[in-house]
């Protein structure tokens, strides 16, 4: 299946790398292989090894860019995922 855009979110990538459909509704939660992919991807983004649409530097006080575009806004969610295997789709 060809991709029609050049950007995918961690949710889509984690599922695709595990051979799963990211849009299928699941009663039993996310499979371990997909969770492992989330952890790996977020760890690599946080370490600066993968390109991301998030800004890595600290947000300036006079910035007009929303704080959600800075990685520091998401640090708690990233650490939850990498250290504890918890992942919220909307984070």
Steps between C-alpha positions, in 0.01 A plus 500: 500500500660831395519785748322817396684727741859532613429523874365235734430527871650266758164321525501416128869411485488277807213299354635482144842377618323218686285415197183625670223731381524828698130574445353169618312529828631260766322372810815350651726802460823550310710192422844469665688532168322829430573629853867407452503701176349801680769481764779473246367780279439743786838426654673571168300821445580616853871425448494703177583203276177520298360806331179622654259788452565594864750770591783362712610829657333668796199715411578872519263703717409728209431214257176503300538128431273285721676324788375163367748536212794480743622160618528622860120533510478123445786382725276339762313301235825399327654384826184306590521322167874430498534400868162348580352395165202734534383677186205733450398536137417869535821605681 
